[in-house]
Amino acid sequence: MQRLLDDYSARNVLPFDESAMDEFYDCSNSVFASHQRSPHRAIAKATAVKLLSRNLRDFRLVPGLDVEDWTT
């Protein structure tokens, strides 16, 4: 547990800023309703960073979102 805490505490935390908020509430290009209001997706898209998720099936439907499964 300590190793995980050390690893996560060394990571940068991206802000849920105005750009992420705009992305969060943008429903115009909603391809899949179940994750439309995902703050993780909104931050990743707003900051153009890779989203790490095991749910590639849904997140790959989001245009412009870079997603990867690092659990495999």
Rosetta blueprint (number, residue, H / E / L):
1 M L
2 Q H
3 R H
4 L H
5 L H
6 D H
7 D H
8 Y H
9 S H
10 A L
11 R L
12 N L
13 V L
14 L L
15 P L
16 F L
17 D L
18 E H
19 S H
20 A H
21 M H
22 D H
23 E H
24 F H
25 Y H
26 D L
27 C L
28 S L
29 N L
30 S L
31 V L
32 F L
33 A H
34 S H
35 H H
36 Q L
37 R L
38 S L
39 P H
40 H H
41 R H
42 A H
43 I H
44 A H
45 K H
46 A H
47 T H
48 A L
49 V L
50 K L
51 L E
52 L E
53 S L
54 R L
55 N L
56 L H
57 R H
58 D H
59 F H
60 R L
61 L L
62 V L
63 P L
64 G L
65 L L
66 D L
67 V E
68 E E
69 D L
70 W L
71 T L
72 T L
